[in-house]
């Protein structure tokens, strides 16, 4: 297979990301099997650090969005969508929780599936499997730990028990297992062993490690960097993404200070993630559906391009 310079660079970065992610996952698995169990404070610290590391991939929306529509329209719609998700969650928490998990599964699966597109239809199945394992197995196998968190996200409207949470997790994990079997066989046939290693590693991580920690590793070392590598952004776009990330973190800290202790950490983190995930998911799909230039590189729009778009 002949690779263009841009594709070759992305391929090398993805290989490095894969090695780092697998090594961290295996080290965490070994530590867990050796008896390591993070305290609640340590687990939440790992999650918050992972979100901070992964935020730049979402912050790039401020670069992508204005390339698809007028900047003022983009920012207005993005903010309205985020606020709308928060309002819906506060009004109907059950709908907010279910929609958040469904949207996350779809979004993560699409990201992994696009990366494995050389497997054709099996690539989409592989994405559904890895994302389903990352989300469903912790719910199914660590229901005792997850249930208090989900109960808090219901905002007092329902009292969940471990059996209900485990059943919800199995609804995600069971089809992921079937998809994984089919995709795994297809990957082995063409000797794409790295794809099988990825799927098995994520499954073992989600099944064994503390659920918050396994989510943090998947988000920070699989989903977010893979998105960044795919976009192959320029330096100016990186600067904007970092600036947006810092702004988001500062805003999040201010909300945290204002809301605590009335709103626990889980509620702020996951409702905040949901508010950002919704518009980010839609924007990512719109970007993928556009006619793709040969280079695939995302450059920050020039002043002339911004003025033309605004007009």
Buried (B, 14 or more C-beta within 10 A) or exposed (E): EEEEEEBEBBEEBBEEBBEEBBEBBEEBBEBBEEEEEBEEEBBBBBBBEBBBBBBBBBBBBBBBBBBEEBBEBBBEBBEEBBEEBBEBBEEBBBEBBEBBBEBBBBBBBBBBBBBBEEBEEBBBBBBBBBBBBBBBBBBBBBBEBBBBBBBBBBBEEEEBEBEBBBEBBBBBBEBBBEBBEBBBEBBEEEEBEBBBEBBBBBBBBBBBBBBBBBBBBBBBBBBBBBBBBBBBBEEEBBEBBEEBBBEBBEEBEEEBEEEEEEBBBBBBBBBBBBBBBBBBBBBBEEBEEEEEEEEEBBBBBEEEEBEEBEE
